[in-house]
Amino acid sequence: MAVSLEVRPPFLDHRLVEFGLGLASSVLRDGDRGKLPLRRYLANKCARRGAGATQAGFSMGGGRWLAERPALTRRMAQRLTDMGILRSPRLHSFHGTQLWALHVLDRWIESAQPTL
């Protein structure tokens, strides 16, 4: 995460999930801090500053990219309105992140359409 890379596949192993689900909730938390077994396991394996860091989100900047392409945004809004996903093609109340999510939805729907 420190370099904007999120990797979770090792935690998807069914044996690890089953082990975690079998633990008592009192073992999983230390006050307000969760993931206690994982924190203890990684304590000597990770850099100190990374192990105690708080999570922080990041933005793709898609809203700004769409703002620079108003025709693309209008067409996307019209398609989503025609499909009944939006009530109106007017997007005044949406901010950048929401516009980006709508754009991704529109592209996903378009890619899922069977080609004739």
VOBA-130407 format. One record per atom (N, C-alpha, C): residue number from 1; atom name; residue in three letters; y negated, z, x negated. Coordinates in nm, 3 decimals. Layout:
// VOBA-130407
PT     i   at    aa        yy        zz        xx
PT   NUM   CA   ALA         Y         Z         X
...
END
This chain:
// VOBA-130407
PT     i   at    aa        yy        zz        xx
PT     1    N   MET     0.118     0.000    -0.081
PT     1   CA   MET     0.000     0.000     0.000
PT     1    C   MET    -0.126     0.000    -0.086
PT     2    N   ALA    -0.119     0.055    -0.205
PT     2   CA   ALA    -0.237     0.061    -0.290
PT     2    C   ALA    -0.285    -0.078    -0.329
PT     3    N   VAL    -0.198    -0.176    -0.325
PT     3   CA   VAL    -0.236    -0.313    -0.358
PT     3    C   VAL    -0.221    -0.405    -0.236
PT     4    N   SER    -0.234    -0.346    -0.118
PT     4   CA   SER    -0.224    -0.420     0.009
PT     4    C   SER    -0.088    -0.484     0.027
PT     5    N   LEU     0.015    -0.418    -0.020
PT     5   CA   LEU     0.151    -0.466    -0.003
PT     5    C   LEU     0.229    -0.358     0.070
PT     6    N   GLU     0.280    -0.393     0.185
PT     6   CA   GLU     0.354    -0.296     0.264
PT     6    C   GLU     0.500    -0.337     0.265
PT     7    N   VAL     0.584    -0.251     0.214
PT     7   CA   VAL     0.727    -0.282     0.204
PT     7    C   VAL     0.805    -0.167     0.267
PT     8    N   ARG     0.886    -0.197     0.369
PT     8   CA   ARG     0.963    -0.094     0.436
PT     8    C   ARG     1.113    -0.123     0.446
PT     9    N   PRO     1.164    -0.238     0.405
PT     9   CA   PRO     1.306    -0.266     0.426
PT     9    C   PRO     1.402    -0.158     0.379
PT    10    N   PRO     1.378    -0.086     0.269
PT    10   CA   PRO     1.476     0.018     0.232
PT    10    C   PRO     1.493     0.124     0.340
PT    11    N   PHE     1.389     0.147     0.420
PT    11   CA   PHE     1.396     0.248     0.523
PT    11    C   PHE     1.462     0.197     0.651
PT    12    N   LEU     1.505     0.073     0.651
PT    12   CA   LEU     1.572     0.016     0.768
PT    12    C   LEU     1.724     0.025     0.758
PT    13    N   ASP     1.773     0.081     0.652
PT    13   CA   ASP     1.918     0.098     0.636
PT    13    C   ASP     1.967     0.194     0.745
PT    14    N   HIS     2.066     0.152     0.820
PT    14   CA   HIS     2.113     0.232     0.934
PT    14    C   HIS     2.163     0.370     0.892
PT    15    N   ARG     2.218     0.382     0.772
PT    15   CA   ARG     2.266     0.513     0.727
PT    15    C   ARG     2.150     0.610     0.707
PT    16    N   LEU     2.040     0.559     0.653
PT    16   CA   LEU     1.922     0.643     0.633
PT    16    C   LEU     1.861     0.682     0.767
PT    17    N   VAL     1.854     0.588     0.860
PT    17   CA   VAL     1.800     0.617     0.993
PT    17    C   VAL     1.887     0.721     1.063
PT    18    N   GLU     2.019     0.704     1.058
PT    18   CA   GLU     2.109     0.800     1.122
PT    18    C   GLU     2.097     0.938     1.059
PT    19    N   PHE     2.081     0.943     0.928
PT    19   CA   PHE     2.062     1.072     0.860
PT    19    C   PHE     1.934     1.138     0.909
PT    20    N   GLY     1.825     1.063     0.912
PT    20   CA   GLY     1.697     1.117     0.957
PT    20    C   GLY     1.699     1.164     1.101
PT    21    N   LEU     1.767     1.090     1.187
PT    21   CA   LEU     1.776     1.130     1.327
PT    21    C   LEU     1.859     1.256     1.347
PT    22    N   GLY     1.946     1.284     1.252
PT    22   CA   GLY     2.031     1.403     1.261
PT    22    C   GLY     1.964     1.530     1.211
PT    23    N   LEU     1.847     1.519     1.148
PT    23   CA   LEU     1.779     1.637     1.095
PT    23    C   LEU     1.703     1.710     1.205
PT    24    N   ALA     1.697     1.841     1.194
PT    24   CA   ALA     1.619     1.921     1.288
PT    24    C   ALA     1.471     1.895     1.265
PT    25    N   SER     1.394     1.900     1.373
PT    25   CA   SER     1.251     1.871     1.361
PT    25    C   SER     1.181     1.969     1.268
PT    26    N   SER     1.231     2.092     1.258
PT    26   CA   SER     1.169     2.190     1.169
PT    26    C   SER     1.182     2.151     1.022
PT    27    N   VAL     1.282     2.071     0.990
PT    27   CA   VAL     1.303     2.026     0.852
PT    27    C   VAL     1.213     1.907     0.819
PT    28    N   LEU     1.168     1.837     0.921
PT    28   CA   LEU     1.092     1.713     0.899
PT    28    C   LEU     0.943     1.736     0.876
PT    29    N   ARG     0.891     1.851     0.914
PT    29   CA   ARG     0.747     1.872     0.907
PT    29    C   ARG     0.712     1.994     0.823
PT    30    N   ASP     0.598     1.985     0.757
PT    30   CA   ASP     0.542     2.097     0.683
PT    30    C   ASP     0.400     2.115     0.736
PT    31    N   GLY     0.387     2.196     0.839
PT    31   CA   GLY     0.257     2.208     0.905
PT    31    C   GLY     0.223     2.078     0.976
PT    32    N   ASP     0.110     2.021     0.942
PT    32   CA   ASP     0.067     1.895     1.003
PT    32    C   ASP     0.123     1.773     0.929
PT    33    N   ARG     0.183     1.795     0.816
PT    33   CA   ARG     0.233     1.683     0.735
PT    33    C   ARG     0.378     1.654     0.770
PT    34    N   GLY     0.405     1.529     0.801
PT    34   CA   GLY     0.540     1.486     0.834
PT    34    C   GLY     0.611     1.426     0.714
PT    35    N   LYS     0.727     1.369     0.739
PT    35   CA   LYS     0.808     1.302     0.637
PT    35    C   LYS     0.842     1.394     0.520
PT    36    N   LEU     0.863     1.520     0.548
PT    36   CA   LEU     0.885     1.618     0.442
PT    36    C   LEU     1.004     1.585     0.351
PT    37    N   PRO     1.122     1.551     0.402
PT    37   CA   PRO     1.233     1.519     0.311
PT    37    C   PRO     1.199     1.401     0.219
PT    38    N   LEU     1.133     1.300     0.273
PT    38   CA   LEU     1.094     1.185     0.191
PT    38    C   LEU     0.992     1.225     0.086
PT    39    N   ARG     0.894     1.307     0.123
PT    39   CA   ARG     0.793     1.353     0.026
PT    39    C   ARG     0.859     1.432    -0.087
PT    40    N   ARG     0.951     1.519    -0.052
PT    40   CA   ARG     1.019     1.599    -0.155
PT    40    C   ARG     1.105     1.512    -0.246
PT    41    N   TYR     1.174     1.417    -0.187
PT    41   CA   TYR     1.259     1.328    -0.267
PT    41    C   TYR     1.176     1.246    -0.365
PT    42    N   LEU     1.059     1.197    -0.320
PT    42   CA   LEU     0.977     1.110    -0.404
PT    42    C   LEU     0.877     1.184    -0.492
PT    43    N   ALA     0.872     1.317    -0.482
PT    43   CA   ALA     0.772     1.397    -0.554
PT    43    C   ALA     0.769     1.367    -0.704
PT    44    N   ASN     0.884     1.358    -0.768
PT    44   CA   ASN     0.887     1.333    -0.912
PT    44    C   ASN     0.907     1.186    -0.947
PT    45    N   LYS     0.912     1.102    -0.846
PT    45   CA   LYS     0.938     0.960    -0.869
PT    45    C   LYS     0.814     0.873    -0.851
PT    46    N   CYS     0.707     0.929    -0.794
PT    46   CA   CYS     0.584     0.853    -0.766
PT    46    C   CYS     0.466     0.918    -0.837
PT    47    N   ALA     0.364     0.839    -0.858
PT    47   CA   ALA     0.241     0.893    -0.915
PT    47    C   ALA     0.183     0.998    -0.820
PT    48    N   ARG     0.129     1.104    -0.874
PT    48   CA   ARG     0.076     1.214    -0.792
PT    48    C   ARG    -0.033     1.165    -0.696
PT    49    N   ARG    -0.124     1.080    -0.743
PT    49   CA   ARG    -0.235     1.038    -0.657
PT    49    C   ARG    -0.187     0.953    -0.541
PT    50    N   GLY    -0.078     0.880    -0.557
PT    50   CA   GLY    -0.025     0.797    -0.450
PT    50    C   GLY     0.055     0.876    -0.349
PT    51    N   ALA     0.123     0.978    -0.395
PT    51   CA   ALA     0.211     1.055    -0.308
PT    51    C   ALA     0.134     1.135    -0.204
PT    52    N   GLY     0.017     1.181    -0.238
PT    52   CA   GLY    -0.060     1.263    -0.144
PT    52    C   GLY    -0.171     1.187    -0.074
PT    53    N   ALA    -0.180     1.059    -0.096
PT    53   CA   ALA    -0.288     0.981    -0.037
PT    53    C   ALA    -0.272     0.968     0.114
PT    54    N   THR    -0.384     0.961     0.182
PT    54   CA   THR    -0.380     0.939     0.327
PT    54    C   THR    -0.369     0.790     0.354
PT    55    N   GLN    -0.319     0.757     0.471
PT    55   CA   GLN    -0.304     0.617     0.507
PT    55    C   GLN    -0.440     0.558     0.542
PT    56    N   ALA    -0.457     0.432     0.510
PT    56   CA   ALA    -0.580     0.362     0.545
PT    56    C   ALA    -0.544     0.220     0.586
PT    57    N   GLY    -0.602     0.177     0.695
PT    57   CA   GLY    -0.576     0.042     0.743
PT    57    C   GLY    -0.659    -0.060     0.667
PT    58    N   PHE    -0.632    -0.185     0.693
PT    58   CA   PHE    -0.711    -0.290     0.632
PT    58    C   PHE    -0.726    -0.403     0.733
PT    59    N   SER    -0.827    -0.483     0.712
PT    59   CA   SER    -0.858    -0.591     0.805
PT    59    C   SER    -0.835    -0.725     0.739
PT    60    N   MET    -0.792    -0.820     0.817
PT    60   CA   MET    -0.768    -0.955     0.765
PT    60    C   MET    -0.895    -1.038     0.761
PT    61    N   GLY    -1.000    -0.998     0.832
PT    61   CA   GLY    -1.121    -1.077     0.837
PT    61    C   GLY    -1.110    -1.197     0.930
PT    62    N   GLY    -1.010    -1.196     1.017
PT    62   CA   GLY    -0.989    -1.309     1.107
PT    62    C   GLY    -1.101    -1.328     1.207
PT    63    N   GLY    -1.163    -1.217     1.249
PT    63   CA   GLY    -1.275    -1.227     1.343
PT    63    C   GLY    -1.390    -1.306     1.285
PT    64    N   ARG    -1.420    -1.283     1.160
PT    64   CA   ARG    -1.529    -1.357     1.094
PT    64    C   ARG    -1.492    -1.504     1.082
PT    65    N   TRP    -1.366    -1.531     1.047
PT    65   CA   TRP    -1.319    -1.669     1.034
PT    65    C   TRP    -1.333    -1.741     1.168
PT    66    N   LEU    -1.295    -1.675     1.277
PT    66   CA   LEU    -1.308    -1.736     1.410
PT    66    C   LEU    -1.454    -1.753     1.449
PT    67    N   ALA    -1.540    -1.659     1.412
PT    67   CA   ALA    -1.682    -1.670     1.445
PT    67    C   ALA    -1.744    -1.795     1.382
PT    68    N   GLU    -1.689    -1.836     1.270
PT    68   CA   GLU    -1.738    -1.957     1.203
PT    68    C   GLU    -1.682    -2.084     1.265
PT    69    N   ARG    -1.592    -2.070     1.363
PT    69   CA   ARG    -1.528    -2.184     1.430
PT    69    C   ARG    -1.537    -2.165     1.582
PT    70    N   PRO    -1.659    -2.172     1.638
PT    70   CA   PRO    -1.675    -2.144     1.781
PT    70    C   PRO    -1.597    -2.241     1.871
PT    71    N   ALA    -1.584    -2.367     1.831
PT    71   CA   ALA    -1.510    -2.463     1.915
PT    71    C   ALA    -1.363    -2.423     1.925
PT    72    N   LEU    -1.306    -2.377     1.815
PT    72   CA   LEU    -1.166    -2.332     1.814
PT    72    C   LEU    -1.150    -2.211     1.907
PT    73    N   THR    -1.246    -2.119     1.900
PT    73   CA   THR    -1.241    -2.000     1.984
PT    73    C   THR    -1.254    -2.037     2.132
PT    74    N   ARG    -1.342    -2.130     2.165
PT    74   CA   ARG    -1.357    -2.174     2.304
PT    74    C   ARG    -1.229    -2.238     2.357
PT    75    N   ARG    -1.167    -2.325     2.278
PT    75   CA   ARG    -1.042    -2.390     2.321
PT    75    C   ARG    -0.931    -2.287     2.340
PT    76    N   MET    -0.923    -2.192     2.247
PT    76   CA   MET    -0.822    -2.086     2.257
PT    76    C   MET    -0.843    -2.005     2.384
PT    77    N   ALA    -0.967    -1.968     2.411
PT    77   CA   ALA    -0.999    -1.888     2.531
PT    77    C   ALA    -0.967    -1.966     2.658
PT    78    N   GLN    -0.994    -2.095     2.657
PT    78   CA   GLN    -0.965    -2.176     2.776
PT    78    C   GLN    -0.814    -2.187     2.799
PT    79    N   ARG    -0.737    -2.207     2.692
PT    79   CA   ARG    -0.591    -2.215     2.706
PT    79    C   ARG    -0.535    -2.084     2.762
PT    80    N   LEU    -0.580    -1.971     2.707
PT    80   CA   LEU    -0.531    -1.841     2.752
PT    80    C   LEU    -0.574    -1.812     2.896
PT    81    N   THR    -0.691    -1.860     2.936
PT    81   CA   THR    -0.736    -1.845     3.075
PT    81    C   THR    -0.650    -1.932     3.166
PT    82    N   ASP    -0.623    -2.054     3.125
PT    82   CA   ASP    -0.540    -2.145     3.204
PT    82    C   ASP    -0.400    -2.088     3.226
PT    83    N   MET    -0.350    -2.013     3.129
PT    83   CA   MET    -0.216    -1.953     3.141
PT    83    C   MET    -0.219    -1.822     3.219
PT    84    N   GLY    -0.337    -1.773     3.253
PT    84   CA   GLY    -0.348    -1.649     3.328
PT    84    C   GLY    -0.349    -1.524     3.242
PT    85    N   ILE    -0.360    -1.541     3.112
PT    85   CA   ILE    -0.362    -1.426     3.021
PT    85    C   ILE    -0.500    -1.361     3.019
PT    86    N   LEU    -0.604    -1.445     3.023
PT    86   CA   LEU    -0.742    -1.397     3.034
PT    86    C   LEU    -0.795    -1.431     3.172
PT    87    N   ARG    -0.885    -1.347     3.222
PT    87   CA   ARG    -0.947    -1.376     3.353
PT    87    C   ARG    -1.054    -1.482     3.342
PT    88    N   SER    -1.121    -1.485     3.229
PT    88   CA   SER    -1.232    -1.576     3.209
PT    88    C   SER    -1.232    -1.624     3.064
PT    89    N   PRO    -1.275    -1.749     3.041
PT    89   CA   PRO    -1.281    -1.795     2.901
PT    89    C   PRO    -1.400    -1.739     2.824
PT    90    N   ARG    -1.483    -1.659     2.890
PT    90   CA   ARG    -1.598    -1.600     2.821
PT    90    C   ARG    -1.553    -1.477     2.745
PT    91    N   LEU    -1.580    -1.474     2.617
PT    91   CA   LEU    -1.528    -1.370     2.528
PT    91    C   LEU    -1.637    -1.278     2.474
PT    92    N   HIS    -1.746    -1.261     2.546
PT    92   CA   HIS    -1.859    -1.181     2.496
PT    92    C   HIS    -1.821    -1.037     2.463
PT    93    N   SER    -1.729    -0.979     2.538
PT    93   CA   SER    -1.697    -0.838     2.519
PT    93    C   SER    -1.590    -0.813     2.413
PT    94    N   PHE    -1.535    -0.918     2.354
PT    94   CA   PHE    -1.431    -0.901     2.253
PT    94    C   PHE    -1.493    -0.893     2.114
PT    95    N   HIS    -1.439    -0.807     2.029
PT    95   CA   HIS    -1.486    -0.801     1.890
PT    95    C   HIS    -1.389    -0.876     1.800
PT    96    N   GLY    -1.418    -0.884     1.674
PT    96   CA   GLY    -1.343    -0.967     1.579
PT    96    C   GLY    -1.194    -0.945     1.576
PT    97    N   THR    -1.150    -0.818     1.571
PT    97   CA   THR    -1.008    -0.790     1.564
PT    97    C   THR    -0.937    -0.834     1.692
PT    98    N   GLN    -1.001    -0.813     1.806
PT    98   CA   GLN    -0.942    -0.855     1.934
PT    98    C   GLN    -0.935    -1.008     1.943
PT    99    N   LEU    -1.041    -1.074     1.897
PT    99   CA   LEU    -1.039    -1.221     1.897
PT    99    C   LEU    -0.928    -1.273     1.808
PT   100    N   TRP    -0.910    -1.209     1.694
PT   100   CA   TRP    -0.803    -1.252     1.603
PT   100    C   TRP    -0.666    -1.233     1.668
PT   101    N   ALA    -0.646    -1.121     1.737
PT   101   CA   ALA    -0.519    -1.096     1.806
PT   101    C   ALA    -0.496    -1.201     1.914
PT   102    N   LEU    -0.600    -1.238     1.987
PT   102   CA   LEU    -0.587    -1.344     2.088
PT   102    C   LEU    -0.553    -1.477     2.024
PT   103    N   HIS    -0.614    -1.504     1.911
PT   103   CA   HIS    -0.586    -1.629     1.840
PT   103    C   HIS    -0.439    -1.633     1.795
PT   104    N   VAL    -0.390    -1.522     1.741
PT   104   CA   VAL    -0.250    -1.515     1.697
PT   104    C   VAL    -0.157    -1.534     1.818
PT   105    N   LEU    -0.190    -1.470     1.930
PT   105   CA   LEU    -0.111    -1.488     2.051
PT   105    C   LEU    -0.110    -1.634     2.095
PT   106    N   ASP    -0.226    -1.696     2.094
PT   106   CA   ASP    -0.237    -1.837     2.132
PT   106    C   ASP    -0.152    -1.927     2.042
PT   107    N   ARG    -0.158    -1.903     1.912
PT   107   CA   ARG    -0.079    -1.983     1.817
PT   107    C   ARG     0.070    -1.959     1.838
PT   108    N   TRP     0.108    -1.833     1.868
PT   108   CA   TRP     0.249    -1.802     1.890
PT   108    C   TRP     0.300    -1.873     2.015
PT   109    N   ILE     0.222    -1.867     2.122
PT   109   CA   ILE     0.261    -1.936     2.246
PT   109    C   ILE     0.274    -2.085     2.222
PT   110    N   GLU     0.177    -2.140     2.150
PT   110   CA   GLU     0.179    -2.285     2.121
PT   110    C   GLU     0.304    -2.321     2.038
PT   111    N   SER     0.339    -2.238     1.943
PT   111   CA   SER     0.455    -2.270     1.857
PT   111    C   SER     0.587    -2.252     1.933
PT   112    N   ALA     0.586    -2.169     2.038
PT   112   CA   ALA     0.708    -2.144     2.114
PT   112    C   ALA     0.733    -2.251     2.221
PT   113    N   GLN     0.631    -2.335     2.247
PT   113   CA   GLN     0.646    -2.441     2.347
PT   113    C   GLN     0.744    -2.546     2.296
PT   114    N   PRO     0.840    -2.585     2.379
PT   114   CA   PRO     0.931    -2.691     2.336
PT   114    C   PRO     0.857    -2.824     2.325
PT   115    N   THR     0.887    -2.897     2.221
PT   115   CA   THR     0.824    -3.029     2.204
PT   115    C   THR     0.905    -3.132     2.282
PT   116    N   LEU     0.835    -3.218     2.352
PT   116   CA   LEU     0.901    -3.322     2.433
PT   116    C   LEU     0.902    -3.454     2.361
END
